[in-house]
């Protein structure tokens, strides 16, 4: 089992982060995926990242990126009162994917 790769990004970079991470695993992240992450699935309890809170253990939203090269589980939660999104990624089994994920987190935090 791979270790967790965690950090934070600016919330405005969330879509770009997920799109790029998806490319690394061979998953075609599209507008439907984004709508689900952003607003949740209608008629379910899942509300996407809208009402998340990184200070609550049950306040995180999880979204799988099941690609042709790997499957990642991306957990997301807003840092309430800021423009920061906490991120945790599991499933990056190879050193290359671990490095890419960590680098992408750093890049999306800094811009």
Phi and psi in degrees as GROMACS dihedral restraints (atoms count N, CA, C in turn):
[ dihedral_restraints ]
;  ai    aj    ak    al  type     phi  dphi    fc
    3     4     5     6     1   -81.6    20    10
    4     5     6     7     1   158.6    20    10
    6     7     8     9     1   -82.3    20    10
    7     8     9    10     1   162.2    20    10
    9    10    11    12     1   -76.8    20    10
   10    11    12    13     1   136.7    20    10
   12    13    14    15     1  -111.6    20    10
   13    14    15    16     1   115.7    20    10
   15    16    17    18     1  -129.0    20    10
   16    17    18    19     1   153.9    20    10
   18    19    20    21     1   178.1    20    10
   19    20    21    22     1  -154.4    20    10
   21    22    23    24     1  -142.4    20    10
   22    23    24    25     1   157.1    20    10
   24    25    26    27     1  -136.8    20    10
   25    26    27    28     1   163.6    20    10
   27    28    29    30     1   -71.9    20    10
   28    29    30    31     1   135.4    20    10
   30    31    32    33     1   -57.1    20    10
   31    32    33    34     1   -33.5    20    10
   33    34    35    36     1   -64.2    20    10
   34    35    36    37     1   -17.2    20    10
   36    37    38    39     1   -97.6    20    10
   37    38    39    40     1     4.3    20    10
   39    40    41    42     1   -60.5    20    10
   40    41    42    43     1   -47.5    20    10
   42    43    44    45     1   -62.5    20    10
   43    44    45    46     1   -45.0    20    10
   45    46    47    48     1   -62.0    20    10
   46    47    48    49     1   -40.6    20    10
   48    49    50    51     1   -58.3    20    10
   49    50    51    52     1   -49.1    20    10
   51    52    53    54     1   -67.0    20    10
   52    53    54    55     1   -38.4    20    10
   54    55    56    57     1   -64.2    20    10
   55    56    57    58     1   -45.1    20    10
   57    58    59    60     1   -68.8    20    10
   58    59    60    61     1   -43.2    20    10
   60    61    62    63     1   -60.4    20    10
   61    62    63    64     1   -38.6    20    10
   63    64    65    66     1   -61.5    20    10
   64    65    66    67     1   -39.3    20    10
   66    67    68    69     1   -60.4    20    10
   67    68    69    70     1   -38.3    20    10
   69    70    71    72     1   -64.3    20    10
   70    71    72    73     1   -28.3    20    10
   72    73    74    75     1  -102.3    20    10
   73    74    75    76     1    -0.4    20    10
   75    76    77    78     1    79.5    20    10
   76    77    78    79     1    35.8    20    10
   78    79    80    81     1  -114.2    20    10
   79    80    81    82     1   136.7    20    10
   81    82    83    84     1   -92.2    20    10
   82    83    84    85     1    83.8    20    10
   84    85    86    87     1   -69.8    20    10
   85    86    87    88     1   123.8    20    10
   87    88    89    90     1  -128.1    20    10
   88    89    90    91     1  -170.8    20    10
   90    91    92    93     1   -61.2    20    10
   91    92    93    94     1   -34.6    20    10
   93    94    95    96     1   -65.5    20    10
   94    95    96    97     1   -42.1    20    10
   96    97    98    99     1   -59.5    20    10
   97    98    99   100     1   -46.8    20    10
   99   100   101   102     1   -61.5    20    10
  100   101   102   103     1   -43.7    20    10
  102   103   104   105     1   -59.3    20    10
  103   104   105   106     1   -39.7    20    10
  105   106   107   108     1   -66.1    20    10
  106   107   108   109     1   -46.0    20    10
  108   109   110   111     1   -65.5    20    10
  109   110   111   112     1   -44.0    20    10
  111   112   113   114     1   -71.1    20    10
  112   113   114   115     1   -46.0    20    10
  114   115   116   117     1  -118.9    20    10
  115   116   117   118     1    -8.8    20    10
  117   118   119   120     1    87.7    20    10
  118   119   120   121     1  -178.8    20    10
  120   121   122   123     1   -99.9    20    10
  121   122   123   124     1   128.5    20    10
  123   124   125   126     1   -59.9    20    10
  124   125   126   127     1   147.5    20    10
  126   127   128   129     1    66.5    20    10
  127   128   129   130     1    22.1    20    10
  129   130   131   132     1  -131.6    20    10
  130   131   132   133     1   174.5    20    10
  132   133   134   135     1   -76.7    20    10
  133   134   135   136     1   -24.4    20    10
  135   136   137   138     1   -66.3    20    10
  136   137   138   139     1   124.6    20    10
  138   139   140   141     1  -113.4    20    10
  139   140   141   142     1    21.7    20    10
  141   142   143   144     1    62.1    20    10
  142   143   144   145     1  -152.8    20    10
  144   145   146   147     1   -85.1    20    10
  145   146   147   148     1    -5.1    20    10
  147   148   149   150     1   -50.6    20    10
  148   149   150   151     1   -50.5    20    10
  150   151   152   153     1  -108.8    20    10
  151   152   153   154     1    28.6    20    10
  153   154   155   156     1   -79.7    20    10
  154   155   156   157     1   162.6    20    10
  156   157   158   159     1  -152.5    20    10
  157   158   159   160     1   114.6    20    10
  159   160   161   162     1   -70.0    20    10
  160   161   162   163     1    -6.7    20    10
  162   163   164   165     1   -93.0    20    10
  163   164   165   166     1    -4.4    20    10
  165   166   167   168     1  -109.2    20    10
  166   167   168   169     1   133.9    20    10
  168   169   170   171     1   -64.1    20    10
  169   170   171   172     1   -29.7    20    10
  171   172   173   174     1  -102.0    20    10
  172   173   174   175     1    18.6    20    10
  174   175   176   177     1  -101.5    20    10
  175   176   177   178     1    15.8    20    10
  177   178   179   180     1  -103.4    20    10
  178   179   180   181     1   152.4    20    10
  180   181   182   183     1  -113.7    20    10
  181   182   183   184     1   133.4    20    10
  183   184   185   186     1  -115.3    20    10
  184   185   186   187     1   137.5    20    10
  186   187   188   189     1  -136.9    20    10
  187   188   189   190     1   127.5    20    10
  189   190   191   192     1   -85.2    20    10
  190   191   192   193     1   142.7    20    10
  192   193   194   195     1  -117.1    20    10
  193   194   195   196     1    92.4    20    10
  195   196   197   198     1   -97.2    20    10
  196   197   198   199     1    99.0    20    10
  198   199   200   201     1  -105.8    20    10
  199   200   201   202     1  -175.0    20    10
  201   202   203   204     1   -78.3    20    10
  202   203   204   205     1   -18.8    20    10
  204   205   206   207     1  -104.3    20    10
  205   206   207   208     1   -26.8    20    10
  207   208   209   210     1  -167.3    20    10
  208   209   210   211     1   165.6    20    10
  210   211   212   213     1  -122.7    20    10
  211   212   213   214     1   122.8    20    10
  213   214   215   216     1  -112.7    20    10
  214   215   216   217     1   146.7    20    10
  216   217   218   219     1  -110.3    20    10
  217   218   219   220     1   118.4    20    10
  219   220   221   222     1  -107.5    20    10
  220   221   222   223     1   118.9    20    10
  222   223   224   225     1  -105.3    20    10
  223   224   225   226     1   136.2    20    10
  225   226   227   228     1  -133.7    20    10
  226   227   228   229     1   144.3    20    10
  228   229   230   231     1  -157.0    20    10
  229   230   231   232     1   138.7    20    10
  231   232   233   234     1   -74.3    20    10
  232   233   234   235     1   145.7    20    10
  234   235   236   237     1   -91.7    20    10
  235   236   237   238     1   100.5    20    10
  237   238   239   240     1   -56.5    20    10
  238   239   240   241     1   133.2    20    10
  240   241   242   243     1    88.6    20    10
  241   242   243   244     1     6.9    20    10
  243   244   245   246     1  -139.8    20    10
  244   245   246   247     1  -177.8    20    10
  246   247   248   249     1  -104.3    20    10
  247   248   249   250     1    24.3    20    10
  249   250   251   252     1  -105.0    20    10
  250   251   252   253     1   140.9    20    10
  252   253   254   255     1  -117.7    20    10
  253   254   255   256     1   121.3    20    10
  255   256   257   258     1   -78.1    20    10
  256   257   258   259     1   141.5    20    10
  258   259   260   261     1  -135.1    20    10
  259   260   261   262     1   139.5    20    10
  261   262   263   264     1  -136.2    20    10
  262   263   264   265     1   129.3    20    10
  264   265   266   267     1  -123.5    20    10
  265   266   267   268     1   129.4    20    10
  267   268   269   270     1  -124.0    20    10
  268   269   270   271     1   154.4    20    10
  270   271   272   273     1   107.6    20    10
  271   272   273   274     1    -4.0    20    10
  273   274   275   276     1   -77.5    20    10
  274   275   276   277     1    94.9    20    10
  276   277   278   279     1   -82.4    20    10
  277   278   279   280     1   -31.1    20    10
  279   280   281   282     1   -94.8    20    10
  280   281   282   283     1   150.6    20    10
  282   283   284   285     1   -57.7    20    10
  283   284   285   286     1   -36.3    20    10
  285   286   287   288     1   -63.7    20    10
  286   287   288   289     1   -45.8    20    10
  288   289   290   291     1   -68.9    20    10
  289   290   291   292     1   -35.2    20    10
  291   292   293   294     1   -62.7    20    10
  292   293   294   295     1   -45.4    20    10
  294   295   296   297     1   -65.2    20    10
  295   296   297   298     1   -43.1    20    10
  297   298   299   300     1   -62.0    20    10
  298   299   300   301     1   -42.8    20    10
  300   301   302   303     1   -63.6    20    10
  301   302   303   304     1   -46.9    20    10
  303   304   305   306     1   -63.3    20    10
  304   305   306   307     1   -41.5    20    10
  306   307   308   309     1   -65.9    20    10
  307   308   309   310     1   -40.7    20    10
  309   310   311   312     1   -64.3    20    10
  310   311   312   313     1   -39.8    20    10
  312   313   314   315     1   -58.8    20    10
  313   314   315   316     1   -46.7    20    10
  315   316   317   318     1   -63.2    20    10
  316   317   318   319     1   -42.1    20    10
  318   319   320   321     1   -64.7    20    10
  319   320   321   322     1   -42.9    20    10
  321   322   323   324     1   -75.7    20    10
  322   323   324   325     1   -12.8    20    10
  324   325   326   327     1   -84.4    20    10
  325   326   327   328     1   -28.7    20    10
  327   328   329   330     1   -93.7    20    10
  328   329   330   331     1    -8.1    20    10
